[in-house]
Amino acid sequence: MEEYEAKLLKINLSNETIKEALLSPEVLKKYIGGSGLAAKLMYDRIKKKGKIEPFSEENALIFTVGPLTGTRFPFSSRYFVSAISPLTNIWGQASSGGFFGPELRRTGYYGVVIEGKSDYPVYISIEDENVEIKDASYLWGKTTYETQEILKKEIPNAKIACIGPAGENLVKYAAIINDGGRAAGRTGLGAVMGFKKLKAIVVKGSKKPPIENVEKFQKVVKESITAAMNSSAREILHKYGTSGMLEALVELGDTPIKNFTMGEWDREKVQNISGQTMAKTVLRKQYHCEACPVGCGRIVELPNKEKKIVDGPEYETVAAFGTLVLNDDLVTILKANYMCNAYGLDTISTGVTIAFTIECVERGILSETDGLEISWGNDKAILQLIEKITKREGIGNSLAEGVKNIAQQLNKESNEFAMHVKGLELPMHDPRAFESWALAYATSNRGACHTYASTYYIEKGLTFPEIGLPEPLDRFEIKSKPRAVKLIQDMCEFLDAQVMCRFCLYGGTKLPTVIKALNAVTGEEITIEEVMKIGERIFNTKRVINNLQGIRREHDNLPPRIFKPLDPPGGTYGHVPELNHNLQEYYRLRGWNEDGTVSNEKLRELEIE
């Protein structure tokens, strides 16, 4: 295994050209890697070309990793994929764990930029420097599981990221799937692959990511593993997965119920679909991403005639196909998750779209249902709608556009309960339960997002004294949130430049440990102050991209429903978030203009050029 320089691979599918470029030390220092590097690459592009349409040859699809990827540092196995989103028409990014990211890094590339559009289905094969564009006509129409199985036989030991029929059919919230059922799910980047006629990327590498100070690095790896193994969060996530939090989050009022209208649901029904019940009934083993000491992934037995072993659902999926639509049948949730993974659909957007559809039918706004009995808790209808969305068949053709676009087509009171921010459907966390969610969702650069800045961590007891947040914050208190949201957003941008899993924060590998690992790898002595400036630069670069795509202050908002109390209130106690004052203070802290654009002063300060 050999070391290598930081290289970028550029592939144009229109003319089938393949080029390499060296990343400059200055770019790496200012943006590191991961989604930070992708933002820099997209910013340079949009400055030159102007506003970019998602389904156009000018839209680049960018796969990126970070300096810790492939080093076997704990929690560092993820990769990012970025583009202008077809769902939101602004900055789009998605991340996934597994083994694809580390394998991409071992090919010698920090990133892959895919431009243009093929005239026929293709896949890209990257085996170290041997890069080829290959015919994928025989794979078109196949599920993600089928595609991975076929390509693994053709290229043994390779790792694969691919789309299914949903991406091929340009469903605007289509996902990219790797390593079985790991999903880069949000913002519809699977549809960008489908538009480009790109079925898959196959990577196989033999190069060792360089580590400047091996002894120092091994020491910090050991420190991180020890902290993770001793954390209470690790035990819960390993035993029960992310859906082991379901019952507790329902009690807090955080889990959305009946399309974000109810704060409580029958406790027994919640238990029926919890991670604890899954562990007792269908769990067969835990799934670990590369170099992960937690293993929160689920491998479950689908209780059908074949007793099929499949990827199990995460918390977001359980809530999206469970509480959100009043379905307490665990088997239906397992099937829905499997179908979304196979077809390549974002489970969050799919669940929110189905909940929105049910409410439209209930209110008499939508009458054409293709003969389906669409109602709350109808588990059969959930699976039928997933099929129709994937195929863009009948009612599914409209639903494939996402709730913002459906509501605009209906042009009735449905806008009141179309649960999205900037076109991206809300995740399974209600802003009425944690005040910081409201501001974080409204200002997230990709739309409503729970991972973009996991601000509620500090409202659940975690502290980050290293960035000026030494005490937990009350979840309903308002005034402290703009500063906390900004700081955590900037910190998370830096972590995303490393492509670190968010559970590093729960698992004891907080910012100082990550910085020590980075310094050991690079030989630099980067400080927390410099790290936070990098995070701020990345966040603002993405905001400038969005400004160039048309985003202004009026888009930093929440669905009208969020400003009404839940009934019954449950753990929110009737609280509704305050946004206007917080947004004004947030803009001041960010140094933005009143219209929501990044000021020239801030651009100069952060050296965004």
N, C-alpha and C positions, 0 to 999 in steps of 0.2 A: 504494500500500500504506500502511495506517495502523497506528498503534500502538493498544494497548488495555489495559484493566485485567485483572487476574487473575480470570477468571470460571469458575464451575462450572455445568455444564448438568445439570439433574435431570429425568429422564424416568420417568414411571410408566406401565408398559404395561397395567396393569389398567384404569385409567380414561383412558388416553391423554392425560395432561396433560404439558405441557412448561414448565419454569420455569428461570429463571436466578438465580444467587446470586453475590454478590461474596465472594471469599475474603479473610478479614481479614488484615492485615499480621502480626498476632501468630501466626496459624496458619502462614503462609508462612515466617516467621522460625524457628519451632520445628520445622517438618516439611518445608519447602522445596517438594517436589512429588514426582512419581513414586510409588514404593511407600510412601514416608513419608507423603505426603498421603493416600493410600488407607488406610493404617493408622489415621490420625487419624479419617477419616470412618467407617471400620468400627467403631472403638472407641466413638465417640459413639453409634453405632447399637446396638451390642450392650449397652452400659451401660443404654440405655433399654428395649430389648426383651427382654433376657435371652438365653439360649442360642438360637442360630439354626440351623435345619435347612437343609442345602444346597439341597434341592429344596423350597423354600417361597417364597412371595411376599415374605417379610421379608428374604431374602438379596439383598443388592445386588451388582450387577456393576459394577465401577468401572474405567474406563479413565483413565489418567493419563499426563501428560508432565511435563517439568521446565523450569526457566528457561533451560537451554541448548538445549533441543529446538527445531529449526527455525531456529537461528541460523547453521547451517553450521559450528559448532565441531566439530572432528574427534571421531569416536567417539560423537556425541550423537544418533544417529538412532532410538534405541529408544523403545518405549512399554511401560507396564505395564498388565496387567489383573489385578484382584484380586476375591476373593469368599471366602465360606466354601466349602471344597473338598468336592465330593461323594465324592472318593476317600478323603480323610483326616478329614473332618468338623471340620477346624481351619482356621487361616489358610491361604488359597491364593493364590499369586501366580505369574504367568508373564510373560515379557518376550519381545519380538520386535523384530528390526531391520527394515530396509527403508526405506520412504518413508511409511508410514501415520502413524507418530508425528509427524514434522515437519508433515505436512499437517493433522493434528488441531490441532496448536499454531497453525497459520496460520488456523484458523477463529475463533480468539480465545478458545478454552477451554483451561484447564489440566486439566480433567477432565470426564468424563461419568459420572454415577451413574444406573444403570438399575435401577428398582425394579419390583415387581409381576410380572405374567405375562399375556401376551396370550392371547386365546381362539383366535387363528388366527395363522398364520405372518406375520411382519412384518419389515421392515428399517427402520433409522433412517437418514435422509438429513440430513446437516449441511453446508450451504453457507453459510459465515459465520453470520449470525444466522437464516438461513432453515432451520428445523429441522422435519422432518416424519416422521411414522410412516406407512409405506406398506405396502400388502398385498404379501406375499412368497409367496403360495400357489403361484405359478407357478415359484418357485425351490426349493420344498421337495422334497427327494429328490435334488437335483442335487449334483454334486461341488463342491469349493471352486474348482477351476479353471473349471468351467462357470459357476458363480455369478459369479466375478470377470469373466469374459468378457462375460456378459450385462449386468451392471451398468455396466461400462466403456462399453458402447455407448450405454446410456441416459443416463449422466452422464459425458461425456468428461473426461479428465484427473483424475478422482476417484481416491482411494485407498480400498481396501476391505479390511475384516477380516470374515471370515465363518466359518461352520461347514459341515461336510459331513454325510453320512449318519450318521457315528459320533456327532456331537453331537446330531443329531435323535433318535437311538435311545438317548440317555442313557448311552452308554458312559462309564464313570466316569473314564477318562483321555483323553477327547476333547479335541482341541486347537482353537485358533483360528488360522486361516491368513490371511496377508495378503501382498500383493506377490508373487504367484505361489506360491512354496512356503516363505515365511518363516513360522515357527511360534511362537506363544505356546503351548508344548506342555504344560508340567507342571501337575499338580494337577487336571486335568479341568474346566477352566473353559469348555471348549466344550460340555460337558454342561449347565452352568448356562445358557448361551445357548439350548441346545435345550429345556430345561425352560421357559424364558420365551417360547418360540416366536419367538426372535429369530434370524433367519437371517444378518443382516449389518449392519454399520455402514459407511456410505459418507460420506467426508469430502472436502471441497473448500474450500480457504481462500485468501484473498487478503490476509491481514493480516500485517504484519511484526512479529515479536517485538521488543519494545523493547530497546535496548542503550543504557545510560546514557553510557558512555565508549567511543565507536566506535574512536578511535585506539588506546586501550589494548587493546581487544578484538582488533582486527586484528593487533596485535603478538603477542598470546599465541596467536592462531590460527596465525600463521606459525611461531612457536616450536614448537607442537605438531606441525605438519605436518613440519617439518625433523627433529624427533626421531623421528617415525614412519618417515620415509623412510630414516633412517640406522640403524634398528634391525635386527638380524639376524632377529628374530622376524617382522618384516613381510615379509622376503624369503621365508621358509619358508611362512608362511601364504598369501601371494599365489600362490606357485608351486604349492603342494601342498594348500592348504586345511588345515583342522584335522586331517584324517585323515593328513596328512603326519607327524604325531607318533606314529602307531600303532606302528611298529616300535620306536621308542625307549621308548615306554611299556610295551610288552610286555616288553622287556628289564629294565625296572625292576620288573616284577611288578605294575604299576598297572592294566593292562587286564585285566578279568575274563575268564576262560576257562572254558567248560563250567559255567556257573552258579556262578562263584566257587569252583571246586574245584581248578583247575590253575594253576600258576605259569608253565608253559611250553607252547608249542605249536609244531608244525613251522614252522621259519623260512620255508620256501618258501610255506606256506599263508598266513602272515601277510603276506608280500610280495604275494601274489595280490590282496589287498584293500586295500592301502595307498594313500595319497594319491599316492605316486610312480607306482604302477602306473596309477592313475586318470588322472594327467596324461599318461602315455604312450599311453593307449589310448582313453579315452572323453571326456576333457575337451575342450570346445569353446570356452569362454571363462570368465573370472572374473566373479563378481557383486559389485558394490559397493553397500553401503547408502549413503544420502545422506550426503555430507560425510565419507566414509571413505577414508583414504589406503591402506588395506590390501587390501581386496577378497578376503576369504577364501572367499566363496561360490563354489560350483561350478555351472556349466551344462554338462550332459553329454548325450551322444547315447545313447539307449537302443537297444541293438543288436537291434531287431526289424525286421519287414518295412517298417514306416513310417520307421525310423530317427528316431524321435521325439526332439526336443530337450526335455529336462526339467531340473528342479532336481536337483543332485547332493547326495549325502549328506554330512553332517558326521561328525566323529569318533565322536560318541556313537551315531549310527545305524549306522555301519560296524561298531563293536564289538558293538552290541546284536543285529544280525542276522548278525554274523560270528563273532568269537571266542567270544562268550557261548553260542552254539548250535552251535559247531564247524562253521560253514559258510564255505568259502573261495571260493565262487562270487560274483564281483563283480557279475555281471549280476543275480543274485537280489537282492543288496543294493540295487542301483539300482532294481529293480522294487518291492521292499518299501518303499523310501523314497518312491517316486512314489505308491504306493497309499496310504500313511499320509498324505501331504500331500493327496491328492485326497479321501480319505474324512474327513480331519480327526482323526488319531490321534497321540498322543504316541509317538514312536518308541522312547524309552527304556522307558516302562512296557509298551509292546507287546512289545518284545524280551525284557524280564525275565519277563513273563507267559508268553511262549512257552517260554522256557528252563525255567521252573518246571513248565510242563505236560509238557514232554519228560521231566523227571526224575520227575514223578509217574507217568507211564506206564511208564517204565523200572523203577521200584520196585514196580509193581503196585498203587499207591494209586488210580490212575485207570484205569478199564477202558473206559468209554463214550467212544469217540473218533470217532463218526460214520463209522466205516470208514476214517478217515485213518491212514496209516502215519507215526505221530509218533515220530521218533527223532532222535538227534544227527546233524547234518549233512544232514538231509533237506530240501533247498532247496524242493522242491515243497510240503511240508507247511507251511513258513513262510508262503508266499503264500496257501495255502488257509485257514490259521488267521486271517490278517488279514481275509480276506473274511467269515469266520464271526463274528469279533468285531464287525466293523462292523455286520453285520446282526442281531447277537444271535441267531444261528441255531444250533440244536443245542448243541454244546459251547461255541460262542462266547458263548451267553447267560451262562454261568457265568464264562468268562474275561473278559468285559466288566466284571466287578466289581473286578478287580485282585487281586494275589497274597494280600494280607492277608485279604480276604473269602473267597477260594477256600479258603485254608488253614483258616479257621474253619469253613467248610462241610464240608470233608473230615474235620476233627477227628482227624487222625492225626499221624504224625511229620513231616508236610509243613511244620509250623510251623518246624521246624529249618532248612529251606532256602527258606523264603519270604523273598526278599531285599527287605526294605522297612524303613523307619523311619517310625513313626507312620502307616503306610499308603501312603507314597510309595515307589515302587520305587527301588532304588539306581541311581545313574548309573554310567557305565562307568569308575569309578576305585575300586580296591580299598583299603580302609583299612589293610590289612596292609602296603602299600607305603609309605605316608606316615602316620606316627603322628597327625598333626594331622587327617587326614580323619575318624578315628574320633570325636573330640570334636566336630568341626564337623558331621558328619552327625547325631550324637545330639542336638545342641542346636539345630540349624537350625529355624527357626520354621515352615517348610513341610514338614518331613520331609527324608529323605535328599536332599542337594542339593550339587552341585559348584560352582555359581555363587554361591550365597547368601553364602559366605565362602570365597574361593579361597585357603585357608590354605596349600596346598602350594606356592604360589609361593615362599615364603620357604625352603622345603625344597629348592627347585630352583635357588636361587642369587640370587633377587631380594632386595633389602633395602628397608626403609622407615624410614630413620633419623628422618624427620619425625614418626613416631608412636611412636618408641622401640624400633624393631627394626632396629638398624644392621648386624647380621651375619646371614648365612644360618644356618639351623639344621639339624643332622643329622636326617635323616628318621626314624630309628628311636629317637632320644633322646626321653625322656618328659617330664621335669620342666618344660621350658621351654614346653610346648605350651598349657596353659590360658591363660596371659597372651597368647601370640601369637594364639591363636584369638579371644579376646575383642577384642583390638585390631583385628585384620583384619576381624572381623565388623562392628565399629562403623564402620570406614572404608568397607567395602563398602555398608553401609546409607546412608551419605552419598552415595556414588557412585550408588546406586540412586535416591536422591531427585533426582539430576540426570538419571537414566536414562542413565548412561554405559555403553558397552560395556566388558566386562571386559578386552578386548584393549588398552584404553588403558594398562593397567599394563605389559603386555609391550611396547607400542609407544612407550614413553618419555613418555607423558602421565600422569604420576603425580599424586598428590594436590595438591602445591603448584601445579602448572600449572592443574588444574581449579579450584582456589580463586581463582587470579588471573582466570580466565575468568569465574567467577561474580561476582566483585567488579566486573569491568568491565561486566557486564550490569546488575547491580543498583545500582551506585554505592555499595555498602557496603564495609566493610573487615573482613570476617569473618576470624577467625584459625583456625589449625589446632586450637587448644584448643576453640574454639567448635564447629568442624566435628565433632570427635570426640564432643562432648557431644550434638550433634544426632543423630549416628549411634547413640549409646547410647540416646537417648530413643526413636528409632524402633524399635530392636531390642526394647526393653523394652515398648513399646506393643503390638507384635505378640505378645510373650510373654503379656501380660495378656489379650489376646483369646483366646489358646490356653488360659490358665488358666480363663477364663470358659466355655470350651468343654469343660473337663474334664481338661486336660493337667496332669500332675504328674511328679514325679521318675522314677517307674517307666516313663514313656513315653520318657525320654531314654536310649534303649538302642539296641543294634545286633542284627542277626540272629545267632542262636547260631553259625552257620557261621563268622562273621568271627573268632571266638575260637579257631578251630582252624587249624593251619598248612596251607598249600597243599601239594598233592602232585601233581607235584614242586614244590619251593618256588620255583624260578626266582629272580627278582631280589629277592624278599622274604627269602630265606635262612631261611625258616621262622619269621620274626617274626610275632607276633600282637600286636594293640594292647592297651594297658592303658586301662581306662575308669573304673573306680570311683574311684581316687584322683584322677585328672584331673578328673572330674566334681565331686568334693567341692571341690577347689581352685578350679575354674571358678565354682561357685556362690558361693564366698567372694569372689572378685574381682568378680562381678556384684552382690553385695550382696543375694542372694536368700535366701529361707527354705529350710530343709533339705528341705521337701517339693516344692521346685521352683517355688513361687509367688513372684511379685515382692513384695518387702516394702513395707510402707507407707512406710518411711523412704526407700526408693529412688524410690517414686512421688512423694513430696514433693520429693526432691532434683532429679528430672528434670522436675518440673512437669507430670506426666501427670495431667490432671484430667478 
